């Protein structure tokens, strides 16, 4: 057996754990952007009037600052085959790009005769849980995750310059899909510069001309999203730019801390300075390798340029925002890539010398990525489950606005009953615009009315049981208790505290839910947020995820003005049980 293949088989262990984790906790339900770029796209593509050419162009439609070609092709293809949408498998298709990244890096290791078992720490690094959005949220899985795979594939194909015209044509085709699948996909035409110079002059010219042409096509009829700031207005915000820049380069260190820790930002900024400086140093001292055909210097330099451009663009575009946004899960695929690039710099001598340190660090990184993101993952899957149940009941999302007199108004009611009336996916997908919420509400209404998507049996069962009538007229005080829960009424929200509550999570929908029921027995479903892992029980029990401490708020912007009781349900193993019912409360205002 090939010595590299032997180690690849060992590297499949963390890979199997990663996807096994998804099969246990994944949810078949849309969330947020999915309603426009997936559901809205599918409905408009199959049911709206229009020519075949217009529907072809729809695959390149803009949503916010992105065009999402790969996502569109996969969504349309799935609906054409199944006749309905299944978001569990959309997630899985996007998530499989992580396995594709492993294969690309395996090819690079083998091509340049890196230490054979380097693929093992690469696998443990790659299949971490810090970027769980890219496996549990379809729009992130089919965009953020996939574009990284496409860009790495482009660089890997170009690196194999012996292929000549075949390598070039395949690379430019993959790069085209990358560019039209995510806003930062165009960077591949810049990042590939060190590799394209191995080719004949005609190929170099065609590569850059192709990049310019594709970029012009990308920005043709491009609409600047209203919720995105002007890029140029941030270029003098030096503190924000530098803070975001170095925090991004060191963001993988956040994996070793629980979410919200005050240590995350200073540690990541310091780590980022060290990592970025180390990269510059390594590329400088090894600069003569640029001219050597038997080294992977150009591949690593191209990967570094991609990361540098990605981090730089993000740092300027988000310079006026909090640094904490750097640590959002969907961006962690890039910070994982930073760590993977770092691993590629270890040669046989360095790897032998620092083997114990490297293995210890990577193993810890893998372990803490799961331990410190379990709470975030459960909260996310609970939110997706709760939202899907609520939407299936209400056939809409309730989100209210204030009129000129400051009164709470419902200006986003769904009005469409026919599938062919829904427009194409909207550019400005944001809750600040009534028109944006209106589009989502129409998509939700049409989806459940025409079975574009239906709840799986487990969510249907939960939905049925939590809608059982419990409404009564018992009044409440400003503060009251119910078992281990305490509640407080505020003018704009309803707060809950369950500091002593513990739970066992056996699948993605398990958790605690607040269900608001009014006098007409209508129900609004919200998940309750966990705050801590239960370390003692988690270390001794591995049959599920053990959490404790529930607290949070339900903003009244999501509820019509009315009187309600709040029913608390605990779901374990997919089975809901009623914990209790609060006294009757009045919701009035934002």
KOLTIBA-665517 format. One record per residue (C-alpha): x, y, z. Coordinates in Angstrom, 1 decimal. Each point is the difference from the previous one (the first is absolute). Example, Ala and Ser with C-alpha at 12.3 -4.5 7.8 and 13.67 -1.06 7.14 Angstrom:
BEGIN
SITE        x        y        z
SITE     12.3     -4.5      7.8
SITE      1.4      3.4     -0.7
This chain:
BEGIN
SITE        x        y        z
SITE      0.0      0.0      0.0
SITE      1.2      3.5     -0.8
SITE      1.5      1.6      3.1
SITE     -1.9      3.2     -0.5
SITE     -3.3     -1.9     -0.4
SITE      0.6     -1.9      3.3
SITE      0.1      3.3      1.9
SITE     -2.9      1.3     -2.0
SITE     -2.1     -2.9      1.3
SITE      1.0      1.0      3.6
SITE     -0.9      3.6     -0.8
SITE     -3.6     -1.1     -0.8
SITE     -0.6     -0.6      3.7
SITE     -0.6      3.7      0.9
SITE     -1.8      0.3     -3.3
SITE     -2.4     -2.8      0.9
SITE     -0.6      1.6      3.5
SITE     -0.7      3.3     -1.6
SITE     -2.7     -1.3     -2.4
SITE     -1.3     -2.5      2.6
SITE     -0.6      3.0      2.3
SITE     -2.0      1.6     -2.8
SITE     -2.2     -3.0     -0.6
SITE     -0.8      0.0      3.7
SITE     -0.7      3.7      0.5
SITE     -0.8      1.3     -3.5
SITE     -3.4      1.6     -0.7
SITE     -2.1      0.0     -3.2
SITE     -1.3      3.6      0.1
SITE      0.8      3.3     -1.6
SITE      1.2      3.0      1.9
SITE      0.3      3.8     -0.7
SITE      1.6      0.5     -3.5
SITE     -1.1     -3.4     -1.1
SITE     -3.5      1.3     -0.4
SITE      1.1      2.3     -2.8
SITE      3.0     -1.5     -1.7
SITE     -1.2     -3.6      0.1
SITE     -3.8     -0.1      0.4
SITE     -0.7      3.3     -1.9
SITE      2.4     -1.1     -2.8
SITE     -1.6     -3.4     -0.4
SITE     -3.6      1.3      0.0
SITE      0.8      2.7     -2.5
SITE      2.1     -2.3     -2.2
SITE     -2.6     -2.7     -0.3
SITE     -3.3      1.9      0.2
SITE      0.5      3.6     -1.3
SITE     -0.6      1.0     -3.6
SITE      3.1      0.6     -2.0
SITE      2.3     -1.3     -2.7
SITE      2.6     -2.7      0.4
SITE      2.7      2.6     -0.3
SITE     -1.5      2.1      2.8
SITE     -0.1     -3.1      2.2
SITE      3.6     -0.7     -0.9
SITE      1.0      3.5      1.1
SITE     -1.9     -0.5      3.2
SITE      2.7     -2.4      1.1
SITE      2.4      3.0      0.1
SITE     -2.5      2.2      2.0
SITE      1.4      2.3      2.7
SITE     -0.8     -0.3      3.7
SITE      1.6      2.7      2.1
SITE      3.6      0.4     -1.4
SITE      0.2     -3.6     -1.3
SITE     -1.0     -2.0     -3.1
SITE     -0.5     -3.6      1.0
SITE      0.3     -2.2     -3.1
SITE      1.0     -3.2      1.7
SITE     -2.8      0.3      2.6
SITE     -2.5      0.7     -2.7
SITE      0.9     -2.9     -2.2
SITE     -0.1     -2.5      2.9
SITE     -3.3      1.4      1.3
SITE     -1.7     -0.1     -3.4
SITE      1.4     -3.4     -0.8
SITE     -1.2     -1.5      3.3
SITE     -3.5      1.4     -0.5
SITE     -0.1     -1.3     -3.6
SITE      0.9     -3.5      1.3
SITE     -2.0     -0.2      3.2
SITE     -2.9      2.3     -0.6
SITE      0.6      1.7      3.4
SITE      2.9      1.5      2.0
SITE      2.0     -1.9      2.6
SITE      2.3      2.3      1.8
SITE      1.7     -2.8      1.9
SITE      1.6     -1.3     -3.3
SITE      0.7      3.6     -1.2
SITE      2.0      0.4      3.1
SITE      1.8     -3.3     -0.5
SITE      0.9      0.9     -3.6
SITE      1.6      3.2      1.1
SITE      1.6     -1.6      2.9
SITE      1.6     -2.7     -2.2
SITE      2.2      2.8     -1.4
SITE      2.1     -0.4      3.2
SITE      0.8     -3.5     -1.1
SITE      0.9      1.4     -3.4
SITE      2.4      2.4      1.7
SITE      1.6     -3.0      1.7
SITE      0.5     -1.8     -3.3
SITE      1.5      3.2     -1.6
SITE      2.6      0.3      2.8
SITE      0.7     -3.7     -0.1
SITE      0.9      0.5     -3.7
SITE      2.3      2.9      0.9
SITE      1.7     -2.0      2.7
SITE      0.6     -2.9     -2.3
SITE      1.1      2.1     -2.9
SITE      2.7      1.7      2.0
SITE      0.9     -2.9      2.2
SITE     -0.8      1.5      3.3
SITE      0.1     -2.2      3.1
SITE     -2.5     -2.7     -0.7
SITE     -2.0      0.2      3.2
SITE     -0.3      3.8     -0.1
SITE     -3.4     -0.8     -1.5
SITE     -1.2     -1.1      3.5
SITE      0.5      3.3      1.8
SITE     -1.4      1.7     -3.1
SITE     -3.2     -2.1      0.3
SITE     -0.3      0.7      3.7
SITE      0.3      3.7     -0.7
SITE     -2.4      0.0     -2.9
SITE     -2.9     -2.0      1.6
SITE     -0.4      2.3      3.0
SITE     -3.4      1.4      1.1
SITE      0.8      3.7      0.1
SITE     -1.5      0.5     -3.4
SITE     -3.2     -1.9      0.8
SITE     -2.1      2.5     -2.0
SITE      1.5     -1.4     -3.1
SITE     -1.4     -3.4      0.7
SITE     -3.3      0.8      1.8
SITE     -1.2      3.1     -2.0
SITE     -0.5     -0.7     -3.8
SITE      0.8      3.5     -1.3
SITE      3.3      0.0      1.9
SITE      0.8     -3.7     -0.9
SITE     -0.6      0.6     -3.7
SITE      1.8      3.3     -0.1
SITE      2.7      0.6      2.6
SITE      1.1     -3.6      0.1
SITE     -0.2     -0.7     -3.7
SITE      1.8      3.1     -1.1
SITE      3.1     -1.0      2.0
SITE     -0.1     -3.4     -1.5
SITE     -0.3      1.5     -3.5
SITE      2.9      2.4      0.5
SITE      2.3     -2.7      1.4
SITE     -1.0     -2.3     -2.9
SITE      0.8      2.8     -2.5
SITE      3.5      0.5      1.6
SITE      0.6     -3.7      0.1
SITE     -0.9     -0.5     -3.7
SITE      2.2      3.0     -1.1
SITE      2.8     -1.4      2.1
SITE      0.0     -3.1     -2.1
SITE      1.4      2.0     -2.9
SITE      1.1     -3.1     -2.0
SITE     -3.6     -0.2     -1.1
SITE      0.4      3.1     -2.2
SITE     -3.2      1.0     -1.7
SITE     -2.1     -2.6      1.8
SITE      1.1      1.2      3.4
SITE     -0.6      3.6     -1.0
SITE     -3.5     -0.5     -1.4
SITE     -1.1     -2.1      3.0
SITE      1.5      2.6      2.4
SITE     -1.7      3.0     -1.7
SITE     -3.4     -1.9      0.0
SITE      0.3     -0.7      3.7
SITE      1.0      3.6      0.6
SITE     -3.0      1.2     -1.9
SITE     -2.3     -2.0      2.2
SITE      1.8      1.3      3.1
SITE     -0.3      3.6     -1.0
SITE     -3.8     -0.3     -0.7
SITE     -0.5     -2.0      3.2
SITE      1.2      2.5      2.6
SITE      1.1      3.6      0.2
SITE      3.6     -0.8      0.8
SITE      0.3     -2.6     -2.8
SITE      1.5      2.5     -2.4
SITE      3.1      0.0      2.2
SITE      1.1     -3.3     -1.6
SITE      1.1      1.9     -3.1
SITE      2.3      2.1      2.1
SITE      1.1     -2.8      2.3
SITE      1.0     -2.3     -2.8
SITE      2.6      2.5     -1.4
SITE      3.0     -2.0      1.3
SITE     -1.3     -3.2     -1.5
SITE     -1.1      1.4     -3.4
SITE      3.5      1.3     -0.7
SITE      1.1     -3.7     -0.5
SITE     -2.1      0.0     -3.1
SITE      0.7      1.4     -3.5
SITE     -0.5      3.7     -0.5
SITE     -3.2     -0.5     -2.0
SITE     -1.6     -1.8      3.0
SITE      1.1      2.7      2.4
SITE     -1.7      2.6     -2.2
SITE     -3.1     -2.0     -0.4
SITE     -0.2     -0.6      3.8
SITE      0.1      3.7      0.9
SITE     -2.3      1.0     -2.9
SITE     -2.4     -2.8      1.1
SITE      0.1      1.3      3.5
SITE     -0.8      3.6     -1.1
SITE     -2.8     -1.2     -2.3
SITE     -1.6     -2.2      2.7
SITE      0.3      2.8      2.6
SITE     -1.7      2.5     -2.4
SITE     -2.8     -2.5     -0.5
SITE     -0.3     -0.4      3.8
SITE     -0.5      3.8      0.5
SITE     -2.2      0.4     -3.0
SITE     -3.3      1.4      1.3
SITE      1.4     -0.5      3.5
SITE     -2.1      1.7      2.7
SITE      1.7      1.1      3.2
SITE     -1.9     -1.5      3.0
SITE     -1.6      2.7      2.1
SITE      1.2     -1.6      3.3
SITE      3.7     -0.1     -1.0
SITE      2.1      3.1      0.7
SITE      2.0      1.7     -2.7
SITE      3.4     -1.7     -0.3
SITE      1.9      3.2     -0.6
SITE     -1.5      1.7      3.0
SITE      1.9     -2.4      2.3
SITE      3.5      0.3     -1.4
SITE      1.1      2.5      2.6
SITE     -1.3     -2.0      3.0
SITE      3.5     -1.3      0.7
SITE     -0.7     -1.3      3.5
SITE     -3.0     -2.1     -1.2
SITE      1.9     -1.2     -3.1
SITE      3.1     -1.1      2.0
SITE     -2.1     -1.5      2.8
SITE     -2.1     -2.1     -2.5
SITE      3.1     -0.9     -2.0
SITE      2.1     -1.5      2.7
SITE     -3.0     -1.5      1.8
SITE     -0.9     -1.8     -3.2
SITE      3.5     -1.5     -0.4
SITE     -0.1     -1.3      3.6
SITE     -3.7     -0.8      0.2
SITE      0.7     -3.8      0.1
SITE      1.2      0.6      3.6
SITE     -3.5      0.9      1.0
SITE     -0.8     -3.7     -0.2
SITE      1.8     -0.5      3.3
SITE     -2.5      2.4      1.8
SITE     -3.7     -0.2      0.7
SITE     -2.1      2.4     -2.0
SITE     -0.1      3.5      1.5
SITE      3.2     -0.3      2.0
SITE      1.7      3.3      0.6
SITE      3.3     -1.6     -0.9
SITE     -0.9     -0.8     -3.7
SITE      0.7      3.3     -1.6
SITE      3.4      0.8      1.6
SITE      1.3     -3.5     -0.4
SITE     -1.1     -0.2     -3.6
SITE      1.4      3.4     -0.9
SITE      3.4     -1.0      1.6
SITE     -0.1     -3.4     -1.7
SITE     -0.9      1.6     -3.3
SITE      3.1      2.3      0.2
SITE      2.2     -2.9      0.6
SITE     -1.5     -2.2     -2.7
SITE      0.0      2.7     -2.7
SITE      3.6      1.0      0.8
SITE      1.0     -3.6     -0.1
SITE     -1.5     -0.4     -3.5
SITE      1.8      3.0     -1.2
SITE      3.3     -1.2      1.4
SITE     -0.4     -3.5     -1.4
SITE     -0.9      1.2     -3.5
SITE      3.0      2.4      0.1
SITE      2.7     -2.5      1.1
SITE     -1.3     -2.6     -2.5
SITE     -0.5      2.5     -2.8
SITE      2.5     -1.8     -2.3
SITE     -2.3     -3.0      0.0
SITE     -2.4      2.0     -2.2
SITE      2.2     -0.9     -2.9
SITE      0.3     -3.7      0.9
SITE     -2.5     -2.4     -1.7
SITE      0.3     -2.7      2.7
SITE     -1.3      2.1      2.9
SITE     -3.5      1.0      1.0
SITE      1.1      3.6      0.6
SITE     -2.2      1.5     -2.7
SITE     -3.1     -2.0      1.1
SITE      0.5      1.2      3.6
SITE      0.6      3.6     -1.2
SITE     -3.2     -0.1     -2.1
SITE     -1.9     -1.3      3.1
SITE      1.5      2.8      2.1
SITE     -1.0      2.6     -2.5
SITE     -3.5     -1.3      0.0
SITE     -0.1      0.3      3.8
SITE      1.7      3.4      0.0
SITE     -2.6      1.4     -2.4
SITE     -2.9     -1.6      1.8
SITE      1.1      1.3      3.4
SITE      0.9      3.4     -1.5
SITE     -3.4      0.5     -1.7
SITE     -1.9     -1.2      3.1
SITE      2.1      2.3      2.3
SITE     -0.8      3.1     -2.0
SITE     -3.6     -0.9     -0.8
SITE     -0.7     -0.7      3.7
SITE      2.3      2.6      1.5
SITE     -3.0      1.8      1.5
SITE     -1.3     -3.1      1.7
SITE      1.0     -1.8      3.2
SITE      3.0     -2.3     -0.2
SITE     -2.1     -2.8      1.5
SITE     -1.6     -0.5     -3.5
SITE      3.2     -1.5     -1.1
SITE     -0.8     -3.1      2.1
SITE     -3.3     -0.7     -1.7
SITE     -0.1     -3.7     -0.9
SITE     -0.4      0.3     -3.7
SITE      3.4      1.8     -0.3
SITE      1.8     -2.6      1.9
SITE      0.6     -2.1     -3.1
SITE      2.5      2.7     -1.0
SITE      1.7      0.1      3.4
SITE      0.2     -3.8     -0.2
SITE      1.7      0.5     -3.4
SITE      2.6      2.3      1.7
SITE      0.9     -2.8      2.4
SITE      0.2     -2.5     -2.8
SITE      2.4      2.3     -1.9
SITE      2.1      0.2      3.1
SITE      0.2     -3.8      0.2
SITE      1.2     -0.2     -3.7
SITE      3.2      1.9      1.0
SITE      1.3     -2.9      2.1
SITE      2.6     -2.0     -1.9
SITE      1.3     -3.4      1.0
SITE      2.6      1.4      2.4
SITE     -2.3      2.5      1.6
SITE     -2.8     -2.5      0.4
SITE      2.3     -2.5      1.6
SITE      1.4      2.6      2.4
SITE     -3.4      1.4      1.0
SITE     -2.1     -3.1     -0.5
SITE     -1.3     -0.2      3.6
SITE     -0.8      3.7      0.2
SITE     -1.9      0.0     -3.4
SITE     -2.0     -3.2      0.8
SITE     -0.8      1.3      3.5
SITE     -1.2      3.4     -1.3
SITE     -2.0     -1.4     -2.9
SITE     -1.7     -2.6      2.2
SITE     -0.9      2.6      2.5
SITE     -1.3      2.3     -2.7
SITE     -2.3     -2.8     -1.3
SITE     -1.2     -0.9      3.5
SITE     -0.7      3.6      1.1
SITE     -1.7      0.8     -3.3
SITE     -2.7     -2.5      1.0
SITE     -0.2      0.7      3.7
SITE     -0.1      3.8     -0.3
SITE     -2.5      0.1     -2.9
SITE     -2.5     -2.5      1.2
SITE     -2.1      2.7      1.7
SITE      0.0      2.1     -3.1
SITE     -0.8     -2.9     -2.2
SITE     -3.0     -1.1      2.1
SITE     -1.3      3.5      0.2
SITE      0.2      0.3     -3.7
SITE     -1.7     -3.3     -0.8
SITE     -2.7      0.8      2.6
SITE     -0.5      3.4     -1.7
SITE     -0.3     -1.6     -3.4
SITE     -2.5     -2.6      1.4
SITE     -2.0      2.6      1.9
SITE     -0.2      2.3     -3.0
SITE     -1.0     -2.8     -2.4
SITE     -2.8     -1.1      2.4
SITE     -1.2      3.6      0.5
SITE      0.0      0.7     -3.8
SITE     -1.9     -3.2     -0.7
SITE     -2.7      1.1      2.5
SITE     -0.2      3.7     -0.8
SITE      0.9     -0.3     -3.7
SITE      2.2      3.1      0.5
SITE      2.5      1.8      2.2
SITE     -1.3      2.7      2.2
SITE      2.2      3.1      0.0
SITE     -1.5      3.4      0.8
SITE      1.0      3.5     -0.9
SITE     -0.8      3.5      1.3
SITE     -2.1      2.5     -2.0
SITE      0.5      3.8     -0.1
SITE     -1.9      0.2      3.4
SITE      2.2     -2.6      1.6
SITE     -2.7     -2.6      0.1
SITE      0.6     -3.7     -0.6
SITE     -1.2     -1.0     -3.5
SITE     -0.1     -3.2     -2.0
SITE      1.3      1.1     -3.5
SITE      1.3     -3.3     -1.2
SITE     -3.1     -2.3     -0.2
SITE      0.2     -2.8     -2.6
SITE     -2.4      0.7     -2.8
SITE      0.9     -2.5     -2.8
SITE     -1.9     -3.2     -0.4
SITE      1.3     -1.1     -3.4
SITE      3.5     -1.3     -0.5
SITE      0.5      1.8     -3.3
SITE     -0.4      3.4      1.7
SITE      3.1     -0.2      2.2
SITE      2.8      2.1     -1.4
SITE      3.7     -1.0     -0.4
SITE      2.2      0.0      3.1
SITE      0.5      3.4      1.4
SITE      3.3      1.9      0.1
SITE     -0.6      1.8      3.3
SITE     -0.6     -2.8      2.4
SITE     -0.3      1.7      3.4
SITE     -2.6      0.3      2.8
SITE      0.3      3.8      0.0
SITE     -2.1      0.2     -3.3
SITE     -3.7     -0.9      0.1
SITE      0.2     -1.0     -3.7
SITE      2.7     -2.6      0.9
SITE     -2.0     -1.5      2.9
SITE     -3.1      0.0     -2.3
SITE      1.9     -2.0     -2.6
SITE      1.0     -2.6      2.6
SITE     -3.5     -0.2      1.3
SITE     -1.4     -0.6     -3.5
SITE      2.7     -2.7     -0.5
SITE     -0.9     -1.6      3.4
SITE     -3.8      0.1     -0.7
SITE      0.4     -1.5     -3.5
SITE      2.5     -2.6      1.2
SITE     -2.3     -1.6      2.6
SITE     -3.2      0.6     -2.0
SITE      1.4     -1.9     -3.1
SITE      2.4     -2.4      1.8
SITE      3.2      1.3     -1.5
SITE      1.4     -1.1      3.4
SITE     -1.7     -1.9      2.8
SITE      1.1     -0.7      3.6
SITE      1.6     -3.3      0.7
SITE     -2.0     -2.5      2.2
SITE      1.9      1.0      3.2
SITE     -0.7      3.7     -0.4
SITE     -3.6     -0.7     -1.0
SITE     -0.4     -2.0      3.2
SITE      1.4      2.8      2.1
SITE     -2.2      2.6     -1.8
SITE     -3.2     -2.0      0.6
SITE      0.7     -0.5      3.7
SITE      1.1      3.6      0.8
SITE     -3.2      1.4     -1.5
SITE     -2.3     -1.6      2.5
SITE     -2.2      2.7      1.6
SITE      1.2      1.3      3.4
SITE     -1.3      3.6     -0.1
SITE     -1.7      1.4      3.1
SITE     -0.8      3.4      1.4
SITE      2.2     -0.1      3.1
SITE      1.7      3.4      0.3
SITE      3.7      0.4      0.7
SITE      2.3      2.2      2.0
SITE      3.1      1.8     -1.4
SITE      2.1     -2.8      1.3
SITE     -1.0     -3.6      0.7
SITE      1.4     -3.5      0.3
SITE     -0.9     -3.4     -1.6
SITE      1.9     -3.0      1.4
SITE      3.7      0.7     -0.6
SITE     -0.7      3.0     -2.3
SITE     -0.4      3.7      0.9
SITE     -1.7      2.4     -2.4
SITE      0.0      3.8     -0.3
SITE     -2.2      2.2     -2.1
SITE      1.5      3.1     -1.7
SITE     -1.6      2.5     -2.3
SITE      1.8     -1.4     -3.0
SITE      0.8     -3.6      0.8
SITE     -0.6     -3.0      2.2
SITE      3.0     -1.4      2.0
SITE      0.5     -3.5      1.3
SITE      2.6     -1.4      2.4
SITE      0.5     -3.7      0.7
SITE      3.4      0.0      1.6
SITE     -0.4     -3.5      1.6
SITE     -1.6     -1.6     -3.0
SITE      2.0     -2.9     -1.6
SITE     -0.6     -1.9     -3.2
SITE      1.2     -2.9     -2.2
SITE      0.0      0.6     -3.8
SITE     -0.3     -3.2     -2.0
SITE     -0.8      1.6     -3.4
SITE     -0.1      3.5     -1.5
SITE     -3.6      0.9      1.0
SITE      0.5     -1.0      3.7
SITE     -0.2      2.9      2.4
SITE     -2.4      2.4      1.7
SITE     -2.6      2.0     -1.8
SITE     -2.3      2.9      0.9
SITE     -3.3     -0.1     -1.8
SITE     -2.2      3.1      0.2
SITE     -3.7     -0.7     -0.3
SITE     -2.7      2.6     -0.3
SITE     -3.8     -0.2      0.7
SITE     -0.6     -1.2     -3.6
SITE      2.4     -2.9      0.7
SITE      2.5      1.2     -2.5
SITE      3.6     -1.0      0.8
SITE      3.4      1.7     -0.4
SITE      3.1     -2.2      0.7
SITE      3.4      1.2      1.3
SITE      3.0     -2.0      1.1
SITE      1.5      0.7      3.5
SITE      3.7      0.7      0.0
SITE      2.6     -2.2      1.8
SITE      3.1      1.7      1.5
SITE      2.3     -2.8      1.4
SITE      1.1     -3.5     -0.6
SITE     -0.5     -2.2      3.0
SITE      3.7     -1.1      0.4
SITE     -0.5     -2.7      2.7
SITE     -2.7     -1.8     -1.8
SITE      1.5      0.5     -3.5
SITE      3.3     -1.6      1.1
SITE     -1.7     -3.0      1.4
SITE     -2.8     -0.4     -2.6
SITE      0.5     -0.1     -3.8
SITE     -3.5     -1.0     -1.1
SITE     -0.9      3.6     -0.7
SITE      0.8      3.7      0.7
SITE     -0.5      1.1      3.6
SITE     -0.8      3.6      0.6
SITE     -1.2      2.3      2.8
SITE     -1.2      3.6      0.7
SITE     -2.7      1.3     -2.3
SITE     -0.6      3.8     -0.2
SITE     -1.0      2.5     -2.6
SITE     -2.7      2.4     -1.3
SITE     -2.8     -0.2     -2.5
SITE     -0.3      3.5     -1.7
SITE     -3.6      1.1     -0.5
SITE      0.9      1.0     -3.6
SITE     -0.7     -3.7     -0.8
SITE     -3.5     -0.1      1.5
SITE     -3.3      1.7     -0.8
SITE     -1.4      2.2      2.7
SITE     -2.3     -2.3      2.0
SITE     -0.3     -2.0      3.3
SITE      2.0     -3.3      0.2
SITE      1.0     -2.8      2.2
SITE      3.5     -1.4     -0.5
SITE      0.2     -3.8      0.0
SITE      3.4     -1.5      0.8
SITE      0.8     -3.3     -1.7
SITE      3.0     -2.2      0.5
SITE      0.9     -2.2     -3.1
SITE      2.3     -3.0      0.5
SITE      0.6     -2.7     -2.5
SITE     -2.5      1.8     -2.2
SITE     -2.8     -0.3      2.6
SITE     -1.5      3.1      1.5
SITE     -1.3      0.2      3.6
SITE     -1.8      3.0      1.5
SITE      2.0      1.6      2.8
SITE     -2.6      2.6      0.9
SITE     -2.2      2.9     -1.0
SITE      0.6      3.7      1.0
SITE     -2.8      2.3      1.1
SITE     -1.7      2.1     -2.6
SITE      2.1      2.9     -1.2
SITE     -0.5      3.1     -2.2
SITE      2.2      0.7     -3.0
SITE     -0.3      3.6     -1.1
SITE      2.8      1.8     -1.9
SITE      3.5     -0.7     -1.3
